[in-house]
């Protein structure tokens, strides 16, 4: 049984006016888990006091703790947390109805979609703004709704006025945003509803973390006479091993002897094959280790921008000899890849120990099968990993070899392999690429619209393009299924900005093309008309 429960009976009827009872009733299509229902009932405006729940089989009466406000519109939302009794199937969509204690009912509606893999867990918090509103997230919302399984939501029963809406993954269901555990979607604008308005559609959200906790040093433990394993309280800017990380730099750290005041500088710093909250520092051969040494970090920064300056932790000393040779533990693309792009391809090499950059550079060669040199550029990500980028166009469907003389990759103890690692790959033909072209309508080109073509099955297939007029195209696209969306890059950051809860900052407005694009090899899909009011 995979059929979700539904609400099949309701009292009072949706849209009832002059309602003077002190309860409402709902009937379900099957037996449901009572606790799941009681956790999924939300009433706006909020009712003071404790609500009582009376069950009779598949039917529930919800008793208010007292008389309702006069001349008020109430919105009751039964969220998607409701699950049936036997198989725990959840309701597919939130169920909302309204009633009024006066002669008129507020019928203004705001709709949109939450774009997230766990959209059905997301609550919509609506706050009516006043002249004295400062930080609405410090309070419980005036109106509440919940996104459905596909992310669609509807906030009903709104009076005229100004509203700020947030999408909150409210983990504790306490109707309060807690930045440590709750993820949040920030609006791109506030909504103004006039007396003549009935519907505002297209207020969409991406969900992101709003964690404001700063990273700290937890420990620094020498695993041998040269290596210090550093642990942080949370993941620092270590999440993208393809980018240079200023946190993982020898210049960002120093060691101090608290007894003598002597300062030592690390020789190397690298991420290596460690946990997400760890990295490694390497000290020189003459490091005079003792129990009075401390590690000092100039700046620690996480991937949300939270940072801590001048942190320190004690150093656990080890005099164990370092006899392990540096190992190449990962390459991107994998060795023997047959889908390297002959026009533009980056090759990444990751070692589990640091080495001297200048010496290592002399041990890297790039050749074709006829042993002709290929021009390339070298970028070090940290002291144990680097990127090779071709500086000339390769030939399609040809084999190439990047050779690493491992004797040149010597660690601080002088350990290295006396061998050559050969990374071979083959370029693609280039004939199987696809592409799209079309027109962008209703765009504000002064706000720097950016089109994003994003792979559905392969998240590495993503293409970005800033457009200056209505015509757009993407060439040399890998075949597959894609979604097409657009955002206004108003801060000129060349990436989507999610906004901020505190201090409050609007997110950037975005739009999704209505269909998934199935792009076939050797075929360009044309005449795509993307209307930015298609929200």
N, C-alpha and C positions, 0 to 999 in steps of 0.2 A: 504494500500500500504506500504509494507516494503522493496521494492526493492531499493537498493542504486543507486545513479547516477553513470554513467560510462563515461569515455572519449572515444568517438568513432571516432573522426577525429583529425588530428594533422598536423600542418605545422610549421617548416620543419619536414620531417620524421626523426625518431630516427636514429642517426648515420650519419647524413648529414655532409659533409665536404665542405670547401670553402664557408661557409655561409656568405653572405654580406648584408642581410636585417637588418632592425632596428626594427623588431617585430617578434613575433611568434603568432600562432593562435591555439585554441583548440575548439572542439565541444563536447557538452555533450549529453547524451542520453535522457535527460529531462530538464525541466526548473529548474534552481538552484538559490539558494539565492546568489545574487551578492556579498554581503559583505563577506559571508563565503568563496567565491572563492578568493577574493582579499586578504583576510587574510591568505590564504593557499598557495600562490605562493611564492616559494623560488628559487633563482637563485644563482648558484655557478660557478665561483667566484662572489663575490658581485659586483653589479653594482652601481656606484656612481650616485646620482640624483634621481629624482622622476619618477617612472614608471606610465604610463597612461593606463587606461583600457577602451576599446571601446566595447560595447555590441551590438549584433544584434540577438535577440531571444535567442537561445541556444548556440550561438557562441560568443567567446571572442577573441579580438585581444589585445595583450599586447605589448605596444610600449616602446622601450628602450629610455632613455633620451638622448642618443648620440651613437656614433659609438662604437662598441665592440672592445676589444683588438685584436691585430693581433696574429695569430698562437696560439690561446687559445681554449681549450675545455670547453664548458659551459654545466652545468647540471641544468635542470629545474625540480623541484619537485612540484607536485600539491598534497598537504597534505590531510589527511583524515578529516580535518575540513570542507571540501566541503559538503554542505547539499542540498537536493532537496527543491524546493520552497514550496510544499504543506505539506509534512509530516516530514520535517527536518531529513530524513534518510541521514546518513553520508556515504561517500565513504568507501568501505570496506578496501581498500588498497591504500597507496600512489602511485601516478603515476609519473614515472620518465623517462625523455628522454634526450638525449645528442646531441649536434651538435658542430662543430668546425669551426673556422674562417680560419684555415689553411688546409694544405693537409692531415694531420693525426689527428686522434682522440684518446684521451686517453681512453682505454677500461678496465682499471683495476677496480676491484669491491671488496668491503668488505661487507660481509653479516653476519647476526647473528640474535639473538632474544632478546627482552626485556621481562623479566619475571615480570609482574606486572598486577594488576587488572585493571589498567587504561593505558594499554600499548599504545592504539591508541592516547593518548594525549602526547606521548613522542617524542621529537625531537632528532636526532642524529647530534651532532656537531663534525665535523672532522677538525683537525688542522694539517697542514703540518709543521713538526718540522724542525728547522734550528739550527745552532750552537749558535744563540743568543736567542733562545726561553727560556723563564723563566716560566711565568704563562700564558699559552694560553687562559685560561678561562676569562682573563681580556679583551679579544677582541672578536669580532664576528668571527664565524668559517669560514674556507676557503671553506668547503663543508657542505651541509645540506641535511638531509633526514628525514623521519618520519616513525615511526613504524606503522604497520597495526593493525587491530583489534586483531589478535592472537599474536602480538608482533614481527613478522618478519620484518626485514628491509633490505634495500639494498642501499649502497652508491656507485654511479657509476661515471665514467669519471675521475678516479684518475690517476695522473701522477706517475712515479716512485719516491720513496722517503720514508721517515719515517713519520708515522701518529700517532697521539694520538686522540682517539675517546671517547667522552662522550655521555651518554644518559641523556637528560635533559627534565624534565617536565616544559617547559618554559611558565609559567603562563601568562606573559605579551606579549609573542610572539615578544620580542624585540631582540631575538638572542643573548642575554647576560645572563650569569648565575648569578642569584641573590640569594644568599644562604638563605636569610630570607624567601622567598616564594617559591623558586624552589627546587624540589627534583631532585636527580642526581644519575646516575649510573657511577661508576668509572671503568675504564678498568683494566683487569688483566695483560695487557702487551701492549706495543706499537707495531704497525704493520710496518714491513719493506717490501716494494714492490719493486722488482727489474724490470729491463727491460723485463725479460722473464715471470714475473708473470701476470696472468690474473684474478685470484680469490683467495681471502683469506676468508674462511668461519669459522663460529663458534665463533665470538667475541660476547659473551653473557653478559647480564647485569641484575643485581638486582638494583632496585631503592630504595634509602633511603634519609632521610632528611640530609641536610648538615648545618643545623642551627647552627650558632656560637654565638647566643645571650645568655648571661649568665643569670641564674635565679637570681632574686632579691626578697628581702622581700618587700611586698606591705603594709601589715597591720598586727597588732596584737591586737585583741579585746577580752577582757574578757567577756564571756557569763554569768558567775556567779563568785562567790568569789574564785573559784579554777581553772576554765578552761579558757585557752587562745586559741582562734581560730586564727591560723596563715595562712595568704594567701600569695602565691608566684606569681611572674609575669608570670610564666610558669610552666608546669608540671615538678616536680623534679623527683628523682628516686622513684616514687610512683606507677609506672605502674604495678609492679609485687608484689602482696600482699602475694605471697608464699615465698618470699626471705627476709632475714634480710636486712634492709635499714639503713646504718650508718647515713644518713641524719636525720632520725626520731629517735633520741636518745637524752635523757635528757642531756647527756654530751656534746652535740653539741651546746647547747644554755646556755645563762646566761642572767640575768636581772640586770640592774644597775640604781640606783637612781642618776640622773644627778646633783641634788642639794647637796647630801651628799657624793656621791661616793660609797655608800653601794651597795654590790653585793649580789644577791640571786640566788640560783640554782633551776631550775625546778625539781619537784619530779618525774614526768613521762612524756613520749612522745609517741604518737601513731597516726596511720592513721585514724582508726575508719571509720564510715560511712559518710565520708566527700567528697567534690568534689575533682577532680583530682589534683587541685592546692592548696589543703588545708591539714592541719593536726592540731593536738591539743597538747598543752602543759598543764601540771597540776602543779600548785604551791602549796606549803604546807600551812597548816592552819595559820601559823604565818606570812604570806606574808604581809608586810606593804604597801599596794597599795596606790599610789598617782599619780598625773598627771605628775610628773617629771620622771617616770620610762621609760626605753627603753629596748627593746629586742635585743640581739646581737646573731648573728649566726656565729659560727666558720667557717663552710664551707657549701655552698649550691651547689649541683651538679645535673645536669639534666641527662637524660638517653642517651645523646650523648657525655657526658664527659665534657661539659662546666661547669665551676665552678666559684663561687664568694666567696671570703674569707672576713671574718670580716664585714659582712653587719649588718645593724641595722635599726630599725624602732621604732617609739614611741608606747607606750602601752596605750590603752584605758581601763580605770579601771571600774570595776563593783563590787558592794558589795552584789549583789543578792545572796540569799542562794542557795546552791546546794542540792536539795531534790530528784533528779532523780536517780533511781537504775540502775546499769550496766545491759544492755540487750545483750543477745547473738543474733546478727542479721543475722549471716550467718554461714553455715558449708559447707565444701567441703570434700567428696561428701555430697549431701543433706541427711538429716535424713531419715532413713528407706531405704537407698540404698540397692539394692540387687546384686550389681556388684562389690563389693570390692574384690581385689585380695588377696588370702590367703597367697601368698608368699611375696609380698611387696606392702604395701599400706600406704599412708600418709593420716592423717585426720586433717583438718584445722578448727579452731574455732576462730570466730571473734566477739569481744565485742565492744560496742559503748562507753565504758569508761575504764579507766585504773584501775589497781589493783596491789597489792603487789605480786610479782612473787613467793616468797618463800611460802607465805601463800596459794596462789592459788594452788601451786603444791601439797600441802597436801590434797586438795579437789578433786583430779582426780583419779579415779579408772577405771580399764579395766578388764572386766570379761566375761566369757562365760555364757551360760544359766544355767550351773550347779554351778555358783558362784565361779568358779576357777579363780584365778588371772592370768592375762596375762601380761607378761613382756613387757614394752614399754619404749621408750625414748621420752623425752620432749624437744622441742626447741621453745623458745620464739622469735617470729618475731618482735614484739615490746611490749610495756607495756599493750596492750589490745588484743593481738592475739598470738596464739601458734599452734604448730604442734605436733601431737601425731604419733609416728612411732613404729610399732610393732618390738619388739626385739626377737621375736620367730615366728616360722612358725605357722600360723593358720590352721584350718582344712577346707577343701572345703565343701561348702553348709551347713555352720553352722551359727547360730545366735550369735552375740556378743553385749555387751553393754559397752559404755564408759560413766561413770557417773560423773557429775560435781556437787559438793556440792556448790551451789551458795552463801551460807553464807560465804564461803572462798574467794569469789570474791567481796571484799569490796572496794569501791572507797575512795578517799581522805577525803570525808566528813563522812565516816562510813556507807554509804548507801549500802544495799545488800538485796538479796531475801533470805528468810528463806525456801528454797525448794531445791530439787535435780532435775537437768536436766538429762534425760536419752537419750543418743544418741545411737539408735539401728541400726544395719546393718547386712547384710547377705553376706557371701562370695560366690564367683562363684564356679562352679563345676570344672573349669579348662579344661573341655573336648572340649570347643568350640574355643579354640585358633587355630590360623593358623600360617603360617610361610613361609619363602622363603629361597632358597639357590641357589648359582650359582658361576660364575667366573667373575673376574674383569680383563679386558684385556687392554693393553697399559698404565697401570698405572705407575707413578713414585713413588715407595714406599718410597723413601727417602724424599718425600714432604708430608708425613703423610696423605694419602687419608682417608677421612671420608665419610662413606655411611650414607645417611639419608633416612629413610622410613617414608613418611609423609602422614597422612590421608587426603583424598580429602574432605569428608563430615564432618569429626570430627577432627578439628585442634589440639585437645588434644592428639590424637593418633599420636605420633611421636617417632621414635626410631633412635638412633645414634650409630654408631659403627666405631671405627678406625680399619682399616684392614692392616695387615702386609704382606700378600701375596695374591695371586689371588683368593683364596677360601674365600667365605663369606657366612654367614647365619644369619637369624633373627628368633628367637624362641619366643613362647608365645606372639604372635601378635594378637590383636583384629581383628576380621573379618571386611572386608569392602574394599573400593577402596583406592588405595595408588599410590603415585608417588614416584619413586626412583631416587635420585640424589646423586652426589658425589662432594666434594670439597677438595682442597689441603689445609690442616691446617698448612700452613708454619710458622705461628707465634706461634703454639702450644697453642692456646688459648682455644681449645676445643669448639669453636663456629666459625661460618662463619664471616670473616672480610670483611666489605664493602669497605674498603679503605678510603681515605680522599682527598678532593679537595684542601684544604689549611691548613697545608702544604700537598703537593701532596704525596699520598701513594697509590700504586697499590692495587686493591682488590685481593681476592683469586680466582683462576680459578675454575670454576665449570662446571659440565656436567649433563645432564638429560638422564635417560633411555628413550627409544623411546616410550614405551607403558605405559598406565595406568594399574596397577595390580589390578585385582578383586580377592581378597583373600577370599576363602570360609572357613567356620568353619570346624575344624577337618581335614584339608587338607593342606599339605605343598607343595607350588609350587616350583619345582626344575628346574635345568638346565637353569637358567637365565644367559645369556651371556651379560654382560654389557661392551661395548667397549667405552673407554673414548674419542675416536675421533668421537663418535656419538653426534655431537653438534647440 
